[in-house]
């Protein structure tokens, strides 16, 4: 597959991830109007789970380059928002809410890592059993 076509698949995946990120953020804001960072926290938890699951799928089932790039680079890249996390943390600090920033950073990192681990573990369970594949991709 040529690079332009692959880039197109990544862009479509990224657009879908970005749109879903917007929907989740708006829903979180409607549920918790006084906690503006909830959407980013939720998105990054689910995004971390999805990327762990997708990576396991890619390793265990040998996904095509197109599908792997569309899901992991495109969708997960458009869905997760570490840049928004960084800005929101800075805004909490600039606003003088150092404690809130600390809790947000700690909760985010711990929950994202736990979600990625859970996604990988779920992928091991779901995609187990295909002979000839190990846990790394060359």
HUMO-V343150 format. One line per field, one symbol per residue. psi: psi as a letter, one per 20 degrees, with the letter a starting at -180 (. if undefined). burial: 1 if it has 9 or more other ideal C-beta (glycine too) atoms within 8 Angstrom, else 0. A space follows every 10 residues. Layout:
# HUMO-V343150
psi = ???
burial = ???
This chain:
# HUMO-V343150
psi = prhggghggg gggggggggh ggggghgghh hmhiniiggg ggghghhggg hgghhggggh jmqqhggggg gggfghhhgq mhghggghgg hgghjjmggg gggggggggg hgggggghgg gghgggjqio qjpajqp.
burial = 0000110011 1111111101 1001111110 0000001111 1111111111 1111111111 1010010111 1111111111 1000100110 0110000000 1001101100 1110111111 1111011000 00000000
